[in-house]
Amino acid sequence: MMITLLNLIADKKGNGAVEYGLIAAVVGVSLVGGLQLLEGGLTGLLTNISTTLNPAP
């Protein structure tokens, strides 16, 4: 039983996949956060462009 536990601890297979998964998760969370920060400014910019291109009669 102890040998099996030590073998599981020493096993390094799959470490790369876990690291890539963590990197992908961090990138995804960063993208979502960044896009939420840009949302207000982008909405205002597009509204300003729309108003400028289509002036009210």
N, C-alpha and C positions, 0 to 999 in steps of 0.2 A: 504494500500500500504506500509506504513512504517513497519507494523507488519510483512508482508511478507519478506521485505528486512532484517529485524532483524532476522527472523527465518532462512533465508538463510545463514547469517553470522554466526549464532550460531550453524548451522548444522555441525557436525563433521564426518558424514558418508563419506567414501571414502578417508579420509586423509591417511590411511595406504597404500592404493593402489597408491596414488600420491607419497608418500615417497619411496615406493619400486620402482616405475618407475624412480624416480630421481636417486636412487642408481644404478639401472641397466644402466641408461644412463651414469653415471660417470664411471662405470666399463667398459662399452663398449668403451668410448672415451679413457680411460687409456690404454686399450688393443691395440687399433689401434695405439696410439702414441708410446707405448712401442715396438710394432712389427716393426714400421717404423724405430725406432732407431736401432733395432737389425738387420735390413735387410742388411746393408752394411757389417757388421762384419760377419754375417752368410754366405753371398755370398762369401766373401773372404776365409772363413774357408773351405767351401765345394769345392771351386775351388782348394785350396791348397791340400786338400785330394785327389781330382780327379787327379791332376797332379802327386802327389806322387805315387798313385796306378797304374796309366797308363802313365809311362814315354814315351816321344816321341822317335820314332826309330832313 
